[in-house]
Amino acid sequence: MSRDGTRPPQISASVLNADFSRLGEEVRRAAEGGVDSIHLDVMDGHFVGNITMGPVVVEAVRDQSTLPYHSHLMISRPMRYVRPFAEAGSDVIAFHLEADDDPGAVIEEIQRAGRGAGLAVNPETPAERALPYLDAIDLLLVMTVNPGWGGQAFITEVLPKLAALRAEADRRGLDLPIAVDGGVNLETIGAAYGAGGDVLVTGSALYAQPGDLRPAVRALRAAARAGTVATTEGSRS
């Protein structure tokens, strides 16, 4: 944590918005730009309407960076795919609380596979449903769009839930990263970070930039920190 008690902002590059015709290069471009992790959105056409990538894609780009790879499983039956994604090189495997499988069992299976367990919650899912699992997981992923498609607008109504989940994790003394996924850009990243999200998943805002991504990553970090200052000042007024 930083001196003021907040966790430093981490930028996670969502390759859903990258150029899939040269995905390996796009992963390297993000890594060289200074992001902290690579975020891979996995969709099955059932839990969400879109279909994206499977373990073979994770395996194909795994050697492009030494950064942590977060596989975000937007799929109905995550238990079936824990081992394949673990073997493909995922460092964190995040699945949805709203999926069909028992969350506790999926968390245990991910951790038995030697990977970090992430729990994702949709915008309409109450914070209370995630509380029983906070002590067991390695990452909480709060969706600020409805899952399934990139480029959606940030749902600001999720921010109080995000803040409540951060407050509860802190109350329990948990060193729990909280990711924010969906519509995170220069205009919204400050609010997301100020509410307690420290792993900030950016897709369109990052990959829309050509060439060197270092300026974009620096700008996103600065905007995140500026949002925390604004939140702190607002709470004092």
Helices and strands as residue ranges (DSSP letters): E 10-14, G 15-17, G 20-22, H 23-33, E 37-43, H 55-61, G 62-64, E 69-74, G 78-81, H 82-88, E 92-96, H 103-112, E 116-121, G 127-129, G 131-133, E 139-143, G 156-158, H 159-171, E 178-181, H 189-194, E 199-202, H 204-207, H 214-236
